Amino acid sequence: MTWKLAVKSDLVQRKNSTIKKINLRERILDKFIWGFGMIPSGIGIILGVFSLSLNSLDSFPVPLLGFLSFYLLVLFFYCRYSKKIWEWKFIILFVLSAILSFLLSIIPEYSYGFQISGIIHRSIFAATFLLAIATPSFCYILYHFLGATPKADDISRYPIIILPIILVLTAYLIIVGRLLFLGIPNLNWHIITTPYLWQSWTTEVWNTGWPQWVSHFIHQAGIRNYVLGTLLLIVLTAIISLPVGMAVGIYITEYSKGWLANIIKISCSSLRSISVFILGLTAISLVALTKNSFLAVIFAGYFRDANGNFQISTGSFITAAVIISMLVIPVIARATEEGIRSTPKEMKEGSIALGTSQLYTLNHVLLPWSLPNIFTGLLLGCAEAAGSLATIWFICGTGERGVTPFSPPTSLSFFIYLCLGDQNVGFKNTEQYYQYSAALILILITIGLSIAVLLLKRGLNRRLKGA
């Protein structure tokens, strides 16, 4: 009897072991099938992201969509005959991917017409189709790969949440990488310290008693004046907008009451949202109104030509800074207002309780507490001044006349525009090789300002707030 029980127990153990081996093989096969499905869908997401910025990947989307549609059909039948469930989502994605793959194969490389003012490359359609199919496919496959549990359902939605972040980061990486690749080879100290010149003039020379006119030419490549112009715009804009913006924020918070404060707030918001082209027309109008007056030197600017003659210009750095300040003042005013309102009530009331005046409380309590906010607003204003183009587009110059507050304004952003959109062939042939270097310098200036203000803000927080 004991012998029979031992044999039966051995048979049960062998059977259980066989079942476990079969279940293990099934689980491994299941993981392999679902894991392999994440490869084309994941590649589809990556390819879709890069196709938004690159046209060189145009040959990959169609075969990838075709393979993905085929594998989605395989997964549908696998769920039907292995899991005994109907996953109609895979059929829907299969049909859509097959249709989009066919459409992408017949779309021409360049599309135009349909009342669209431009030419669209096929990579835009490829990126849209790939992201529209690959993202939900990856989510559904990941859900089954993780065991089709409620927790797996939550995790499978992460790609949809993370995708916008990936798109933004990828766009930044591609832009910065392209700037580094094309900008660094042409960036050197000589180009940075040399101004651009394209001038010609004539001088009178007497030869054997007869006058002769000799022509002189200077053709010189460089970006010094554009770098200095950008820095001068930042400084002048900060000088103009910082006191005005702080005064507006203080007035709204501490002194103005009722309807007047609301009018000032609405005016600041309206000024911030006004079109930059309207501000550009304002700059032209300001120059035109003052060109025949004693203010022409300030707002219209001046320069001396190659022969040393005094000439009135079409704008000055002061005019450009005044116009850009109209966009910066509301930012600083809002930052000042928020900084003052964030001051602990106990500090303000304690200062007043000690018998100090409102002005003393403002200077020694409220403003020191608000300085981190104010410097943050100032950083945004400096970035606005460094990258502003449309605001000063109508009054800018090529930078040949020097960089002073009364010179024709110019900047790195305007230099990049000249390299791409200007009709001056001589300028393009001389300076177009340095447009990516100029863009790289502009980014470095912005990053440097950001780091400086962040360090200053941290120091002020530690010193004034004890943070």
C-alpha positions as CSV (number, residue, x, y, z in Angstrom):
1,M,0.0,0.0,0.0
2,T,2.8,2.3,0.9
3,W,4.6,1.5,-2.3
4,K,1.5,2.4,-4.4
5,L,1.1,5.7,-2.6
6,A,4.8,6.5,-3.3
7,V,4.4,5.7,-7.0
8,K,1.2,7.9,-7.2
9,S,3.0,10.8,-5.4
10,D,5.9,10.5,-7.8
11,L,3.5,10.6,-10.8
12,V,1.7,13.7,-9.4
13,Q,5.0,15.5,-8.9
14,R,6.2,14.7,-12.4
15,K,2.8,15.9,-13.8
16,N,3.1,19.1,-11.8
17,S,6.6,19.6,-13.0
18,T,5.6,19.1,-16.6
19,I,2.7,21.6,-16.2
20,K,5.1,24.1,-14.6
21,K,7.5,23.7,-17.5
22,I,4.7,24.2,-20.0
23,N,3.4,27.2,-18.2
24,L,7.0,28.6,-18.1
25,R,7.4,28.1,-21.8
26,E,4.0,29.7,-22.4
27,R,4.9,32.7,-20.2
28,I,8.3,33.1,-22.0
29,L,6.6,32.9,-25.4
30,D,3.9,35.4,-24.3
31,K,6.6,37.8,-23.1
32,F,8.5,37.4,-26.3
33,I,5.5,38.0,-28.5
34,W,4.5,41.2,-26.6
35,G,8.0,42.4,-26.1
36,F,8.8,41.9,-29.8
37,G,5.7,44.0,-30.6
38,M,7.1,46.9,-28.6
39,I,10.2,47.1,-30.9
40,P,8.5,48.4,-34.1
41,S,6.0,50.5,-32.2
42,G,8.8,52.0,-30.1
43,I,10.9,52.6,-33.2
44,G,7.8,54.2,-34.8
45,I,7.6,56.7,-31.9
46,I,11.3,57.6,-32.1
47,L,11.2,57.9,-35.9
48,G,8.1,60.0,-35.7
49,V,9.7,62.4,-33.2
50,F,12.8,62.8,-35.4
51,S,10.8,63.1,-38.6
52,L,9.4,66.4,-37.2
53,S,12.8,68.0,-37.6
54,L,14.6,65.9,-40.2
55,N,13.8,65.2,-43.8
56,S,16.5,62.6,-44.3
57,L,14.4,59.8,-42.7
58,D,11.8,59.8,-45.4
59,S,12.5,56.2,-46.7
60,F,11.7,54.5,-43.4
61,P,8.1,55.4,-42.3
62,V,6.3,53.4,-45.1
63,P,8.0,50.0,-44.5
64,L,7.8,50.5,-40.7
65,L,4.1,51.2,-40.8
66,G,3.6,48.2,-43.1
67,F,5.4,45.9,-40.7
68,L,3.6,47.3,-37.7
69,S,0.2,46.8,-39.3
70,F,1.1,43.2,-40.0
71,Y,2.3,42.5,-36.5
72,L,-0.9,44.2,-35.1
73,L,-2.9,41.6,-37.0
74,V,-0.7,38.8,-35.6
75,L,-1.4,40.1,-32.1
76,F,-5.1,40.1,-32.7
77,F,-5.1,36.4,-33.7
78,Y,-2.7,35.6,-30.9
79,C,-5.2,37.1,-28.4
80,R,-8.1,35.3,-30.0
81,Y,-6.7,31.8,-30.1
82,S,-4.3,31.9,-27.2
83,K,-6.0,34.2,-24.7
84,K,-9.5,33.5,-25.9
85,I,-10.3,37.2,-26.0
86,W,-11.3,39.6,-28.8
87,E,-8.9,42.6,-28.9
88,W,-10.7,44.7,-31.5
89,K,-8.3,47.6,-30.7
90,F,-5.6,45.8,-32.7
91,I,-7.9,45.4,-35.6
92,I,-8.7,49.1,-35.6
93,L,-5.0,50.0,-35.4
94,F,-4.2,47.4,-38.1
95,V,-6.7,49.0,-40.5
96,L,-5.6,52.5,-39.7
97,S,-1.9,51.7,-40.1
98,A,-2.5,50.0,-43.4
99,I,-4.5,52.9,-44.7
100,L,-1.9,55.5,-43.5
101,S,0.9,53.4,-44.9
102,F,-0.8,53.4,-48.3
103,L,-1.5,57.1,-48.2
104,L,2.1,57.9,-47.2
105,S,3.3,55.9,-50.2
106,I,1.3,57.9,-52.7
107,I,1.9,61.4,-51.1
108,P,4.5,63.3,-53.2
109,E,7.7,64.4,-51.5
110,Y,6.6,68.0,-51.6
111,S,3.0,69.2,-51.4
112,Y,1.7,72.6,-52.2
113,G,-1.6,74.3,-53.1
114,F,-4.8,74.0,-51.2
115,Q,-4.5,77.7,-50.4
116,I,-1.5,77.0,-48.3
117,S,1.2,79.7,-48.6
118,G,4.2,77.3,-48.5
119,I,5.6,73.9,-49.4
120,I,5.2,71.0,-47.1
121,H,7.6,68.1,-47.0
122,R,6.3,64.5,-46.7
123,S,8.2,64.0,-43.4
124,I,5.5,66.1,-41.7
125,F,2.8,63.6,-42.7
126,A,5.1,60.7,-41.9
127,A,5.7,62.0,-38.4
128,T,2.0,62.6,-37.8
129,F,1.0,59.1,-39.0
130,L,3.8,57.4,-37.1
131,L,2.9,59.1,-33.8
132,A,-0.8,58.5,-34.3
133,I,-0.4,54.7,-34.8
134,A,2.8,53.8,-32.9
135,T,1.9,55.6,-29.6
136,P,-1.4,53.8,-28.9
137,S,0.1,50.5,-30.3
138,F,3.0,50.7,-27.9
139,C,0.6,51.5,-25.0
140,Y,-1.7,48.5,-25.7
141,I,1.2,46.1,-26.2
142,L,2.9,47.3,-23.0
143,Y,-0.4,46.7,-21.2
144,H,-0.4,43.1,-22.2
145,F,3.3,42.7,-21.7
146,L,2.9,43.7,-18.0
147,G,0.1,41.2,-17.5
148,A,-3.0,43.1,-18.3
149,T,-3.6,44.1,-14.7
150,P,-5.0,47.4,-13.3
151,K,-1.5,48.5,-12.4
152,A,-0.3,47.6,-16.0
153,D,-3.2,49.7,-17.3
154,D,-1.9,52.7,-15.4
155,I,1.7,52.2,-16.4
156,S,0.8,51.7,-20.1
157,R,-0.5,55.3,-20.2
158,Y,2.9,56.8,-19.3
159,P,4.1,57.0,-23.0
160,I,1.2,59.3,-23.8
161,I,2.1,61.5,-20.9
162,I,5.9,61.5,-21.6
163,L,5.6,61.9,-25.4
164,P,5.1,65.7,-25.3
165,I,8.1,66.1,-23.1
166,I,10.1,63.9,-25.5
167,L,9.0,66.0,-28.4
168,V,10.1,69.2,-26.8
169,L,13.5,67.8,-25.6
170,T,14.2,66.3,-29.0
171,A,13.4,69.5,-30.8
172,Y,15.8,71.3,-28.5
173,L,18.5,68.7,-28.9
174,I,18.2,68.8,-32.7
175,I,18.4,72.6,-32.8
176,V,21.3,72.8,-30.3
177,G,23.1,70.0,-32.0
178,R,22.7,71.6,-35.4
179,L,24.0,74.9,-34.1
180,L,27.0,73.2,-32.5
181,F,27.8,71.2,-35.6
182,L,27.5,74.2,-38.0
183,G,28.5,77.0,-35.7
184,I,31.6,75.9,-33.9
185,P,33.8,75.3,-37.0
186,N,33.4,79.0,-38.1
187,L,33.6,80.4,-34.6
188,N,36.9,82.0,-33.7
189,W,38.2,85.0,-31.8
190,H,39.1,86.9,-35.0
191,I,35.5,86.8,-36.3
192,I,34.1,87.9,-32.9
193,T,36.4,90.9,-32.6
194,T,36.2,92.0,-36.2
195,P,33.4,94.3,-37.4
196,Y,31.6,93.8,-40.7
197,L,32.5,96.4,-43.3
198,W,31.3,96.8,-46.9
199,Q,32.2,100.4,-47.8
200,S,33.5,102.3,-50.8
201,W,34.5,105.9,-51.2
202,T,36.6,108.0,-53.5
203,T,39.4,110.5,-52.8
204,E,40.9,113.2,-55.0
205,V,44.6,112.8,-55.9
206,W,46.6,115.3,-58.0
207,N,48.9,113.8,-60.6
208,T,51.1,116.0,-62.7
209,G,48.8,118.9,-62.0
210,W,45.6,117.1,-62.9
211,P,43.0,115.8,-60.4
212,Q,42.2,112.1,-60.4
213,W,39.6,110.3,-58.4
214,V,40.7,107.1,-56.7
215,S,38.2,104.5,-55.5
216,H,38.7,102.7,-52.2
217,F,36.9,99.6,-51.0
218,I,36.7,97.8,-47.7
219,H,35.2,94.3,-47.6
220,Q,35.6,92.7,-44.2
221,A,33.7,89.9,-42.5
222,G,33.0,89.9,-38.8
223,I,30.2,89.9,-36.2
224,R,31.7,92.1,-33.5
225,N,29.2,94.9,-33.8
226,Y,26.3,92.5,-33.7
227,V,27.5,91.0,-30.4
228,L,28.1,94.5,-29.0
229,G,24.7,95.6,-30.3
230,T,22.9,92.8,-28.6
231,L,24.7,93.6,-25.3
232,L,23.9,97.3,-25.7
233,L,20.3,96.6,-26.3
234,I,20.1,94.4,-23.2
235,V,21.8,97.2,-21.0
236,L,19.7,100.1,-22.4
237,T,16.4,98.1,-22.1
238,A,17.2,97.2,-18.5
239,I,18.1,100.8,-17.7
240,I,14.8,102.0,-19.1
241,S,12.4,99.3,-18.1
242,L,13.6,98.3,-14.6
243,P,12.8,101.6,-12.8
244,V,9.6,102.1,-14.7
245,G,8.4,98.6,-14.2
246,M,9.3,98.6,-10.5
247,A,7.5,102.0,-10.1
248,V,4.3,100.6,-11.8
249,G,4.3,97.5,-9.6
250,I,4.8,99.5,-6.4
251,Y,2.1,102.0,-7.4
252,I,-0.4,99.3,-8.1
253,T,0.3,97.4,-4.9
254,E,0.9,100.1,-2.3
255,Y,-0.6,103.4,-3.5
256,S,-3.2,103.0,-6.1
257,K,-6.8,102.1,-5.0
258,G,-10.0,101.3,-6.9
259,W,-10.6,101.9,-10.6
260,L,-7.2,103.6,-11.3
261,A,-5.3,100.4,-10.3
262,N,-7.6,98.3,-12.5
263,I,-6.9,100.7,-15.5
264,I,-3.2,100.4,-15.0
265,K,-3.4,96.6,-14.8
266,I,-5.5,96.4,-17.9
267,S,-3.1,98.8,-19.7
268,C,-0.1,96.6,-18.7
269,S,-1.8,93.5,-20.0
270,S,-2.8,95.2,-23.2
271,L,0.7,96.5,-23.8
272,R,2.2,93.0,-23.3
273,S,-0.2,91.5,-25.8
274,I,0.2,94.1,-28.5
275,S,1.6,93.0,-31.8
276,V,5.3,93.5,-32.2
277,F,4.7,94.8,-35.7
278,I,2.6,97.6,-34.3
279,L,5.5,98.5,-32.0
280,G,7.8,98.4,-35.0
281,L,5.5,100.9,-36.8
282,T,5.6,103.0,-33.6
283,A,9.4,103.0,-33.8
284,I,9.2,104.2,-37.5
285,S,6.7,106.9,-36.5
286,L,8.8,108.1,-33.6
287,V,11.8,108.4,-36.0
288,A,9.8,110.2,-38.6
289,L,8.3,112.7,-36.1
290,T,11.7,113.6,-34.7
291,K,13.9,113.5,-37.8
292,N,13.5,117.2,-38.5
293,S,13.8,118.4,-34.9
294,F,16.5,118.7,-32.3
295,L,15.6,115.2,-31.1
296,A,16.7,113.6,-34.3
297,V,20.2,112.8,-32.9
298,I,18.6,110.9,-30.1
299,F,15.7,109.0,-31.7
300,A,16.7,108.9,-35.4
301,G,20.4,108.5,-34.6
302,Y,23.4,109.5,-36.6
303,F,26.6,108.2,-38.1
304,R,29.6,109.4,-40.2
305,D,30.0,107.9,-43.6
306,A,33.3,106.7,-45.2
307,N,34.1,110.3,-46.2
308,G,33.6,111.6,-42.6
309,N,30.3,113.4,-43.4
310,F,27.6,113.6,-40.7
311,Q,24.4,111.7,-41.6
312,I,21.1,111.3,-39.9
313,S,20.1,107.6,-39.6
314,T,16.8,105.7,-39.6
315,G,16.8,104.9,-35.9
316,S,19.1,104.5,-32.9
317,F,19.7,102.0,-30.1
318,I,17.9,104.4,-27.7
319,T,14.7,104.2,-29.9
320,A,15.0,100.4,-30.1
321,A,15.5,100.1,-26.3
322,V,12.4,102.3,-25.7
323,I,10.2,100.2,-28.0
324,I,11.4,96.9,-26.5
325,S,10.9,98.3,-23.0
326,M,7.2,98.5,-23.8
327,L,7.1,94.7,-23.8
328,V,9.4,94.4,-20.8
329,I,7.9,96.9,-18.4
330,P,4.7,94.9,-17.9
331,V,6.8,91.8,-17.0
332,I,8.8,93.6,-14.4
333,A,5.7,95.4,-13.1
334,R,3.9,92.0,-12.6
335,A,7.0,90.5,-11.0
336,T,7.3,93.4,-8.6
337,E,3.6,93.2,-7.7
338,E,3.8,89.5,-7.0
339,G,7.0,89.9,-4.9
340,I,5.4,92.6,-2.7
341,R,2.2,90.7,-2.3
342,S,4.2,87.6,-1.2
343,T,5.8,89.5,1.7
344,P,4.7,87.9,5.0
345,K,2.0,90.0,6.5
346,E,3.7,89.9,9.9
347,M,6.8,91.6,8.6
348,K,4.9,94.5,7.1
349,E,2.7,95.0,10.1
350,G,5.7,94.6,12.5
351,S,7.6,97.4,10.6
352,I,4.6,99.7,10.8
353,A,4.0,98.9,14.5
354,L,7.6,100.0,15.3
355,G,6.6,103.5,14.0
356,T,8.3,103.5,10.6
357,S,6.9,105.3,7.7
358,Q,5.3,103.6,4.6
359,L,8.3,104.7,2.5
360,Y,10.8,103.2,5.0
361,T,8.8,99.9,5.1
362,L,8.8,99.9,1.3
363,N,12.6,100.4,1.0
364,H,13.7,98.2,3.8
365,V,11.1,95.4,3.9
366,L,9.0,95.0,0.8
367,L,11.5,95.7,-1.9
368,P,14.3,93.6,-0.5
369,W,11.8,90.7,-0.2
370,S,10.7,91.3,-3.8
371,L,14.2,91.5,-5.3
372,P,14.3,87.8,-6.4
373,N,11.0,88.2,-8.3
374,I,12.2,91.5,-9.8
375,F,15.4,90.0,-11.1
376,T,13.5,87.1,-12.6
377,G,11.3,89.6,-14.5
378,L,14.5,91.5,-15.5
379,L,15.9,88.2,-16.9
380,L,12.8,87.8,-19.1
381,G,13.2,91.3,-20.2
382,C,16.9,90.8,-21.1
383,A,16.0,87.7,-23.1
384,E,13.3,89.7,-24.9
385,A,15.9,92.4,-25.8
386,A,18.5,89.9,-26.9
387,G,16.1,88.0,-29.2
388,S,13.9,90.8,-30.4
389,L,13.7,91.1,-34.2
390,A,10.3,92.2,-35.4
391,T,10.1,95.0,-32.9
392,I,13.2,96.8,-34.3
393,W,13.2,95.2,-37.7
394,F,12.1,98.5,-39.4
395,I,14.9,100.7,-38.0
396,C,17.9,98.3,-37.9
397,G,21.1,98.6,-39.8
398,T,23.9,96.4,-40.9
399,G,26.2,97.4,-38.0
400,E,28.8,99.1,-40.2
401,R,28.4,102.4,-38.4
402,G,29.6,101.4,-35.0
403,V,27.8,100.6,-31.7
404,T,26.8,103.6,-29.6
405,P,23.5,104.6,-28.1
406,F,23.0,106.9,-31.1
407,S,24.1,104.5,-33.8
408,P,21.7,102.6,-36.1
409,P,20.6,99.6,-34.0
410,T,21.6,96.0,-34.8
411,S,21.8,92.7,-33.0
412,L,22.6,89.0,-33.5
413,S,19.0,88.2,-34.3
414,F,18.9,90.8,-37.0
415,F,22.2,89.5,-38.3
416,I,20.7,86.0,-38.7
417,Y,17.8,87.5,-40.5
418,L,20.1,89.4,-42.9
419,C,22.0,86.2,-43.7
420,L,18.7,84.4,-44.6
421,G,16.3,87.0,-45.9
422,D,18.2,90.1,-47.0
423,Q,18.6,90.8,-50.8
424,N,22.1,92.2,-50.4
425,V,24.2,89.6,-52.3
426,G,27.5,91.1,-51.1
427,F,26.5,90.8,-47.5
428,K,25.3,87.3,-47.9
429,N,28.4,86.1,-49.7
430,T,30.5,87.6,-46.9
431,E,28.6,86.8,-43.7
432,Q,26.4,83.8,-44.4
433,Y,29.0,81.4,-43.1
434,Y,28.7,82.8,-39.6
435,Q,24.9,82.8,-39.1
436,Y,25.0,79.6,-37.0
437,S,28.0,80.9,-35.0
438,A,25.9,84.0,-34.3
439,A,22.9,81.9,-33.2
440,L,25.2,79.9,-30.9
441,I,26.6,83.1,-29.4
442,L,23.0,84.4,-28.8
443,I,22.1,81.2,-27.0
444,L,25.3,81.4,-24.9
445,I,24.4,85.0,-23.9
446,T,20.9,83.9,-22.9
447,I,22.2,80.9,-20.9
448,G,24.8,83.1,-19.2
449,L,22.1,85.6,-18.2
450,S,20.0,82.8,-16.9
451,I,22.8,81.3,-14.8
452,A,23.8,84.8,-13.4
453,V,20.3,85.7,-12.4
454,L,19.7,82.2,-10.8
455,L,22.9,82.6,-8.8
456,L,21.9,86.1,-7.8
457,K,18.4,85.1,-6.9
458,R,19.7,82.2,-4.8
459,G,22.1,84.5,-3.0
460,L,19.3,87.1,-2.3
461,N,17.0,84.3,-1.0
462,R,19.6,83.1,1.4
463,R,20.5,86.6,2.6
464,L,17.0,88.3,2.7
465,K,14.7,85.4,3.3
466,G,16.9,82.9,5.1
467,A,16.0,80.2,2.5
